[in-house]
Amino acid sequence: MKRTTGTDRSITQGWRSATQAVRGGTWRSEAGETSEALFLTSGYAYDDAETAAARFRGEDPGMTYSRLQNPTVAMLEERIALMDKAEACRVQASGMAAMTAALLCQLSQGDHVVAGRAAFGSCRWLVDQLLPRFGIASTTIDARDNAAWEAAIQPNTKVFFFETPANPTMDIVDLKAVCDLAKAHGITTVVDNAFATPALQRPIEWGADVVAYSATKMMDGQGRVLAGAVAGSAQFINDKLLPFQRNTGPNLSPFNAWVVLKGLETLDLRIRRQSENSMAVGKMLEGRVPKINHPGLASFPQHNLAMQQMDACGGIFSFEVEGRAQAHALLNALQLIDISNNIGDSRSLMCHNASTTHYSVSAEAREEMGVTEGMLRLNVGLEDPADLIEDLDQALRSAGL
């Protein structure tokens, strides 16, 4: 196989993100296919024993086993790295596999992590439950408060871990300030960029060291497969992440990689249209509900920072009603929008986070995070926004709003 632009990235690195999403990292076989080929193979054959030995020594660039390399998977890894302005990328079986690998590959007993308190429920579980089992301490803070990051640093702090925008509160982290602080103290920043994707936000441009994704979300974008990704420097990916991934095996299947490659081709179109739709829906809800957390609205406390770091607001936001009973009543009255805990889909989806995505988090932690009993998270899809607004209007009225 050969890359369509030669053996280096000198040409592709100059392309913009939307172009990278369609063409970055493409390899072609001798057949000259225009769509990326799907290589369903677990192993590889060698011309002779010496070639096999050379590959395992790292002296021959060929592939050895699909837990380490696969042509379809490698194309996706190169494409995401190019979009993120990263040197390298490894993809994983799911978003949580990516988050777990990004942390555990670099942490050891006695280390300390500072994490944003507002986070996806499973990410908080990693920080609150998993890391302590291995003797890794953590401190959770209000990630919106730049001073809180500095105050939480300890002599053994190794990682800053946060989401921006955060799930589901939409808290925004000042990427430049926090990444600059981390660099000054020799701390590695790990940023969950799943809500924005590199189409709207590239944390590495603001100084982040590592960017992690649930590619299940906007990158696939059509609710089909699970996938995750971690991007960063070649040193981090090859020296820290790769040994962990090679020996623990949270690898992405070639088929899922191929599906995500196809999803990336329309990512820029989808996420910008969903951003437009979410603005229309958000403006309708503003004033109808007690509170709305929407980075694109001028009323959002961190609106200016969000728009400084992101190219558009994205298709996901949350809002609050009066408690769980009213939240469930609103969900049950929906006729078009699906009740679902997934996000990033081309279909509009809504869920009650306290009883779904954050159910495993203690009530005390949910309160600390700002995930209230009345909070609903909405993924605005590609439907006509007028239809979404009509559906929400009748559901709000049915729920007494």
C-alpha positions in Angstrom: 0.0 0.0 0.0 1.1 3.6 -0.5 -0.1 7.0 0.8 -1.7 9.1 -1.9 0.6 12.0 -1.2 3.9 10.1 -0.8 5.7 8.7 2.2 5.8 11.8 4.4 3.2 14.3 5.7 4.8 17.4 4.2 1.8 18.0 1.9 -1.1 16.8 4.1 0.0 18.8 7.1 -0.8 22.0 5.3 -4.4 21.0 4.7 -7.2 22.5 6.8 -9.3 20.4 9.2 -12.2 19.9 6.8 -9.9 18.6 4.1 -8.0 16.4 6.5 -11.3 14.8 7.6 -11.9 13.7 4.0 -8.4 12.9 2.7 -5.9 12.9 5.6 -4.0 9.7 6.1 -5.4 7.9 3.0 -3.5 4.9 1.8 -4.2 3.1 -1.5 -3.4 -0.4 -2.6 -2.3 -1.3 -6.1 -6.0 -1.3 -7.1 -6.1 2.4 -6.7 -9.4 2.5 -4.7 -10.9 5.9 -3.9 -12.7 4.8 -0.8 -10.4 3.4 2.0 -10.1 -0.3 1.9 -11.3 -2.5 4.7 -8.6 -5.0 5.9 -10.2 -7.7 7.9 -7.2 -9.7 9.1 -5.8 -10.5 12.4 -2.3 -11.4 11.2 0.2 -11.0 8.4 2.5 -13.3 6.4 6.2 -12.7 5.8 8.3 -13.5 2.8 10.9 -15.2 5.0 11.9 -15.7 8.6 14.4 -12.9 8.6 11.7 -10.4 7.6 9.5 -11.6 10.5 12.4 -11.2 12.9 13.2 -7.7 11.5 9.7 -6.6 12.0 9.6 -7.6 15.6 12.9 -5.9 16.2 11.3 -2.7 14.7 13.8 -2.7 11.8 11.3 -3.4 9.1 8.2 -1.1 8.8 5.8 -3.8 7.9 2.9 -5.1 10.1 3.0 -8.0 12.5 -0.4 -8.4 14.2 -3.7 -6.4 14.2 -3.4 -5.7 17.9 -0.5 -3.5 16.9 -1.1 -2.5 13.3 -3.8 -2.7 10.7 -3.9 -0.7 7.4 -7.5 0.5 7.9 -6.9 1.4 11.6 -3.7 3.1 10.7 -5.5 5.3 8.2 -7.9 6.4 10.9 -5.1 7.1 13.4 -3.2 9.2 10.9 -6.3 11.1 9.9 -7.2 12.0 13.5 -3.6 13.1 14.2 -3.6 15.4 11.2 -6.9 16.9 12.1 -5.8 17.5 15.7 -2.4 18.9 14.7 -0.8 16.1 16.7 2.3 14.1 15.9 0.6 10.7 16.4 -2.6 8.9 17.4 -3.7 5.5 18.6 -7.4 4.4 18.4 -9.2 2.3 20.9 -12.3 0.1 21.2 -14.4 2.8 22.9 -14.2 6.3 24.3 -13.8 5.0 27.9 -11.0 2.7 26.7 -9.3 5.8 25.4 -9.7 7.7 28.6 -8.5 4.8 30.7 -5.5 4.2 28.5 -4.6 7.9 28.4 -4.4 8.0 32.2 -3.1 4.5 33.2 -0.3 4.5 30.6 1.4 7.3 32.4 0.4 7.0 36.1 1.9 4.9 38.8 1.4 4.3 42.5 2.1 7.5 44.5 1.1 9.8 41.7 -1.6 12.5 41.9 -4.2 13.7 39.4 -6.1 17.0 39.3 -9.4 16.6 37.5 -12.3 18.8 36.5 -15.3 17.9 38.8 -17.8 18.2 35.9 -17.3 15.1 33.8 -19.0 12.2 32.1 -20.1 9.7 34.8 -17.6 7.0 33.8 -14.8 9.5 33.7 -15.6 10.6 37.3 -15.7 6.8 38.1 -12.1 6.5 36.8 -10.9 9.4 39.0 -13.0 8.6 42.1 -13.0 4.8 42.1 -10.4 3.2 39.7 -7.3 5.3 40.2 -7.3 5.0 44.1 -7.2 1.2 43.7 -3.8 1.6 42.2 -2.6 4.1 44.8 -3.1 7.1 42.6 -4.6 10.0 44.4 -6.9 12.6 42.9 -8.3 16.1 43.6 -11.4 17.3 41.8 -11.9 21.0 41.3 -14.2 23.5 39.6 -12.3 23.4 36.3 -13.7 26.8 35.3 -11.6 28.4 38.1 -8.0 28.9 36.9 -6.8 29.6 40.4 -8.2 26.2 41.6 -5.9 24.3 39.3 -2.8 26.0 40.7 -4.0 25.5 44.3 -4.6 21.8 43.8 -1.0 21.1 42.5 1.0 18.8 44.8 4.6 17.7 44.5 3.5 14.4 43.0 0.9 15.8 40.6 1.5 14.2 37.2 -1.7 14.9 35.2 -4.5 17.5 34.7 -7.6 15.7 33.3 -10.6 17.6 32.1 -13.4 17.9 29.5 -14.3 21.1 27.7 -17.1 21.5 27.1 -17.9 19.2 30.1 -20.6 16.6 30.0 -23.4 17.5 30.8 -23.0 20.9 32.5 -21.1 22.4 29.5 -18.4 23.9 31.8 -15.7 25.5 29.7 -12.0 25.3 30.7 -9.6 28.0 29.8 -7.3 25.9 27.7 -4.4 28.3 27.3 -4.3 29.2 31.0 -4.5 25.7 32.3 -2.1 24.2 29.8 0.4 26.9 30.4 0.2 26.3 34.1 0.7 22.6 33.6 3.7 23.0 31.4 5.3 25.4 34.0 5.0 22.5 36.6 5.9 19.6 34.3 2.4 18.3 34.4 0.7 16.5 31.4 -2.7 17.8 30.3 -5.2 15.2 29.1 -8.2 16.9 27.4 -11.4 15.1 26.6 -12.5 16.8 23.3 -15.4 14.6 22.4 -18.1 17.3 22.4 -16.2 19.6 20.0 -14.0 17.3 18.0 -11.0 18.7 16.1 -13.6 20.2 13.6 -14.5 22.8 16.2 -11.6 22.8 18.7 -8.0 21.7 18.7 -6.6 21.7 22.2 -3.1 21.0 21.1 -3.1 24.5 19.5 -3.7 25.9 23.0 -0.9 23.9 24.5 -2.5 20.6 25.5 -0.3 17.5 25.6 -2.8 14.8 25.0 -6.3 14.8 23.5 -8.7 11.9 24.0 -12.0 11.1 22.3 -15.1 9.0 22.3 -15.1 8.7 18.5 -18.5 6.9 19.0 -20.0 10.4 19.2 -19.5 13.1 16.6 -16.7 11.4 14.7 -18.9 8.4 13.7 -21.9 10.7 14.0 -24.6 8.3 13.1 -24.9 6.0 16.2 -23.3 2.9 14.5 -20.1 1.8 16.3 -18.0 2.3 19.4 -14.6 3.8 19.0 -12.0 5.9 20.9 -8.8 7.8 20.2 -5.8 9.4 21.9 -3.6 11.9 20.1 -0.5 13.6 21.2 3.3 13.8 20.7 5.1 10.9 19.0 7.0 10.4 22.3 3.9 10.1 24.3 2.0 7.8 21.9 5.0 5.5 21.1 6.8 5.4 24.5 3.9 5.6 27.0 0.6 4.7 25.3 1.7 2.1 22.8 3.3 -0.3 25.4 0.2 -0.1 27.5 -2.2 -0.7 24.6 -0.1 -3.4 23.0 -0.1 -5.4 26.2 -3.6 -4.8 27.5 -5.4 -4.9 24.1 -8.1 -2.2 24.0 -7.9 -2.1 20.3 -10.4 -0.9 17.7 -11.6 -3.4 15.1 -10.8 -2.6 11.4 -14.5 -2.5 10.6 -15.3 0.1 13.3 -12.2 2.1 12.1 -13.6 2.0 8.5 -17.0 3.2 9.7 -15.4 6.1 11.6 -13.3 7.0 8.6 -16.6 7.3 6.6 -18.1 9.4 9.4 -15.2 11.8 9.4 -15.8 12.6 5.7 -19.0 14.4 6.7 -18.0 15.6 10.2 -17.4 19.2 9.3 -20.7 19.5 7.5 -22.6 17.7 10.3 -21.2 19.5 13.3 -21.6 22.9 11.8 -25.2 22.2 10.8 -25.9 20.8 14.2 -24.4 23.9 15.8 -26.8 26.0 13.8 -29.7 23.8 14.8 -28.7 23.9 18.4 -28.6 27.7 18.4 -32.2 27.8 17.0 -33.4 25.3 19.6 -31.4 27.0 22.4 -32.9 30.4 21.7 -36.4 28.8 21.8 -35.7 27.2 25.2 -34.1 30.3 26.7 -36.7 31.9 28.9 -39.0 28.9 28.7 -36.9 26.8 31.2 -35.4 27.9 34.6 -31.8 27.4 33.4 -30.0 26.6 30.1 -26.3 25.7 29.7 -25.6 26.5 26.1 -22.1 27.9 25.1 -23.5 29.5 22.0 -25.9 31.8 23.8 -24.7 35.2 25.0 -26.4 34.5 28.4 -24.0 31.6 29.0 -21.5 32.8 31.6 -18.5 31.4 29.7 -19.8 32.3 26.2 -16.9 34.5 25.2 -14.3 31.9 26.3 -16.2 29.2 24.5 -16.3 31.1 21.3 -12.7 32.1 21.6 -11.6 28.4 21.8 -14.3 26.8 19.5 -15.2 27.5 15.9 -18.9 26.9 16.7 -21.0 26.0 19.7 -21.6 22.3 18.8 -24.8 20.4 18.9 -25.0 19.5 22.5 -26.3 21.4 25.5 -28.2 21.0 28.7 -31.1 22.7 30.5 -32.9 22.4 33.8 -36.5 22.0 34.8 -38.1 21.6 38.3 -36.8 18.2 39.5 -36.8 14.6 38.3 -40.6 14.3 38.0 -40.9 17.2 35.6 -37.8 16.1 33.7 -39.3 12.6 33.1 -42.7 14.1 32.2 -41.0 16.2 29.5 -39.1 13.2 28.2 -42.2 11.0 28.1 -44.1 13.7 26.1 -41.5 13.8 23.3 -42.8 12.7 19.9 -39.9 13.3 17.6 -36.8 13.5 19.8 -35.6 10.1 21.1 -34.9 9.3 24.7 -31.4 8.1 24.6 -28.1 8.4 26.5 -26.0 8.6 23.4 -24.8 11.9 21.9 -23.2 13.0 18.6 -25.8 11.2 16.5 -27.4 12.8 13.5 -30.7 12.2 15.3 -31.8 14.4 18.1 -31.6 12.6 21.5 -32.3 13.6 25.0 -31.7 12.1 28.4 -32.1 12.7 32.1 -28.4 12.5 33.3 -29.0 11.9 37.0 -30.9 8.6 36.3 -28.8 7.5 33.3 -25.3 8.6 32.4 -24.5 9.7 36.0 -26.5 7.1 37.8 -23.3 5.3 39.0 -22.0 8.6 40.5 -23.0 9.2 44.1 -25.7 11.8 44.8 -23.1 13.9 46.6 -20.8 13.8 43.6 -23.6 14.7 41.3 -24.4 17.7 43.4 -20.8 18.8 43.4 -20.7 18.4 39.6 -23.8 20.4 39.1 -25.8 17.5 37.7 -29.2 18.3 39.2 -32.3 16.2 39.4 -33.9 18.5 36.9 -31.1 18.5 34.3 -31.8 17.3 30.8 -29.1 16.9 28.1 -30.1 17.5 24.5 -28.1 16.3 21.4 -29.5 18.4 18.5 -29.4 16.4 15.3 -29.9 17.2 11.6 -33.6 17.3 11.5 -35.4 20.5 10.5 -35.0 22.7 13.7 -38.6 23.9 13.2 -39.8 20.3 13.8 -37.6 20.0 16.9 -38.9 23.3 18.3 -42.5 22.2 17.8 -41.8 18.9 19.5 -40.1 20.6 22.5 -42.9 23.2 22.7 -45.6 20.6 23.0 -43.5 18.5 25.5 -42.8 21.6 27.6 -46.5 22.4 27.7 -47.3 18.8 28.6 -44.8 18.9 31.5 -46.3 22.2 32.8 -43.7 24.6 31.3 
